[in-house]
Amino acid sequence: MDNCKIIESIKNKYLCNHKENTLRHVEEVAETAVKLAKVYNVNVEKVKLAALLHDISAIMSPQAMYELAKVRDFEIDAAEEKYHFLLHQRISRLIAQEEYSINDSEILDAIECHTTLKKNASMYDKIIFIADKISWDQKGLPPYYDLIQSKVMDSLDEACYAFIKYQFDNNLLLMPHQWLIEAYEELQERMICKLSV
């Protein structure tokens, strides 16, 4: 299936499951991600597909995601165990792979960590992560918008770090996912090294 047909099929999946708001969100994330892909010179088509698929699991309830994760023997993080909706990034990867035959690891990995990021994140991971935060699924601009916008065109690391730090500083995390903690620690170390140079 070519990209145009895949994209049409993805859009139809959201619409057939009455997820018009989610479709609007992923399209906005795709638009932001494509802009960032051009700035950072990464493959625009891969970024667009990852962005459009990152929330495809919205077609399922958090409980159904949890049950699928158990059946598939996922190693479930304590945060995912308590808050099943956190599994959506990993279930979206599974749907992308199995229903849309996406086998490109850069696309799949970016989908899989778009909520939490992860240690050793690729450019694709960081672009989808931060595009999802800039083009959030709520009304209006996010409260951290100016903070992220001031950094994102110069450094994805700084933008990702600033967002995660904002979450910790403002007690916005119900229960931090291990991937997020590891990503934050790695980015924090990079920021310290950058300041000491």
C-alpha positions in Angstrom: 0.0 0.0 0.0 1.4 3.4 -0.9 1.5 6.3 1.6 -1.5 8.1 0.1 -3.6 5.0 0.6 -2.3 4.3 4.1 -3.0 7.9 5.1 -6.5 7.7 3.7 -7.0 4.4 5.6 -5.7 5.9 8.8 -8.1 8.9 8.5 -11.0 6.5 7.8 -10.2 4.4 10.9 -10.5 7.5 13.1 -13.7 8.6 11.4 -15.4 5.2 11.4 -14.7 5.0 15.2 -16.2 8.5 15.8 -12.8 9.9 16.7 -13.1 13.2 14.8 -11.3 15.2 17.6 -8.5 12.7 17.7 -8.1 12.9 13.9 -8.0 16.7 14.1 -5.3 16.4 16.8 -3.1 13.9 14.9 -3.4 16.1 11.8 -2.2 19.1 13.7 0.6 17.0 15.2 1.6 15.9 11.7 1.7 19.5 10.5 3.9 20.5 13.4 6.1 17.4 13.0 6.6 18.0 9.3 7.8 21.6 10.0 10.3 20.2 12.6 11.4 17.4 10.2 12.3 20.1 7.6 14.3 22.1 10.3 16.1 19.0 11.5 16.5 17.4 8.0 14.8 14.1 8.7 12.4 12.2 6.4 9.1 14.1 6.2 7.0 11.1 5.1 8.2 9.0 8.1 7.4 11.8 10.5 4.0 12.4 8.9 3.0 8.7 9.2 4.2 8.5 12.8 2.3 11.6 13.7 -1.0 10.3 12.1 -0.7 6.9 13.8 0.6 8.0 17.2 -3.0 8.0 18.7 -4.6 5.3 16.5 -5.3 3.3 19.7 -7.9 5.9 20.6 -10.3 3.5 18.9 -9.9 1.3 22.0 -10.8 1.9 25.6 -7.9 2.0 28.2 -9.2 -1.3 29.6 -9.2 -3.0 26.2 -5.6 -1.7 25.7 -4.6 -3.2 29.0 -6.2 -6.5 28.2 -4.4 -6.6 24.8 -1.1 -5.8 26.5 -1.6 -8.6 28.9 -2.5 -11.1 26.2 0.6 -10.0 24.2 2.8 -10.3 27.3 3.9 -6.7 27.4 6.2 -5.8 30.2 3.9 -3.3 31.9 5.3 -0.3 33.7 3.9 0.5 37.2 2.5 3.7 35.7 0.7 1.8 32.9 -0.6 -0.7 35.5 -2.2 2.1 37.5 -3.2 4.3 34.5 -4.0 2.1 31.6 -4.4 5.0 29.1 -0.5 5.3 29.2 -0.4 2.1 27.2 -1.9 3.9 24.2 1.5 4.8 22.8 2.6 1.1 22.8 -0.8 -0.2 21.5 -0.7 2.5 18.7 2.7 1.0 17.7 1.1 -2.5 17.6 -1.8 -1.3 15.4 0.6 0.6 13.1 2.6 -2.6 12.6 -0.2 -5.1 12.3 -3.0 -3.2 10.6 -1.0 -0.9 8.4 2.1 -3.1 7.8 4.5 -0.4 9.1 7.8 -2.1 9.6 10.1 1.0 9.7 11.6 1.0 13.2 12.0 4.8 13.2 8.3 5.3 12.6 7.3 2.6 15.1 9.7 3.7 17.8 8.5 7.4 17.5 4.9 6.2 17.9 5.8 4.0 20.8 7.3 6.7 23.0 5.4 9.8 22.0 3.9 10.3 25.5 6.9 9.4 27.6 9.9 9.7 25.3 12.7 7.3 26.3 16.4 7.1 26.8 18.5 7.2 23.6 15.6 8.8 21.7 16.1 9.3 18.0 15.4 12.5 16.2 12.1 11.0 15.0 11.2 10.1 18.6 11.9 13.7 19.8 10.0 15.3 16.9 6.9 13.3 17.5 7.1 13.7 21.3 7.5 17.5 21.1 5.0 18.0 18.2 2.4 16.2 20.3 3.0 18.6 23.2 3.0 21.7 21.0 -0.2 20.6 19.2 -1.9 19.2 22.2 -5.4 17.8 22.2 -7.0 20.5 24.4 -8.5 23.9 23.4 -6.2 26.9 23.1 -2.4 26.9 23.6 -0.8 24.8 26.2 0.6 26.7 29.3 4.1 25.7 28.4 3.8 26.7 24.7 6.1 29.7 24.8 8.7 27.8 26.8 8.8 25.0 24.2 8.6 27.3 21.2 11.6 29.3 22.4 13.8 26.2 22.3 12.4 23.8 19.6 13.9 25.4 16.5 17.4 25.4 18.1 17.5 22.1 20.0 15.1 19.2 20.3 17.0 18.1 23.4 16.4 21.4 25.1 12.7 21.5 24.1 12.1 17.9 25.3 14.0 18.6 28.5 12.1 21.9 29.2 8.8 20.1 28.7 9.6 17.2 31.0 11.1 19.5 33.6 7.9 21.7 33.4 5.8 18.5 34.1 7.9 17.6 37.2 8.2 21.2 38.5 4.4 21.7 38.3 3.5 18.2 39.7 1.6 17.4 36.5 2.5 13.7 36.4 0.1 11.3 38.0 2.8 8.7 38.2 6.0 9.0 36.1 6.6 6.3 33.6 10.1 4.7 33.9 10.8 5.7 30.3 10.1 9.3 31.1 12.3 9.2 34.1 15.2 7.7 32.2 14.8 10.2 29.3 14.7 13.1 31.7 17.8 12.0 33.5 19.7 11.5 30.2 18.5 14.9 28.9 19.4 16.6 32.3 22.9 15.2 32.0 23.2 16.6 28.5 22.1 20.0 29.7 24.6 20.0 32.5 27.4 19.0 30.1 26.3 21.7 27.7 26.5 24.3 30.4 29.9 23.2 31.6 31.5 23.6 28.1 
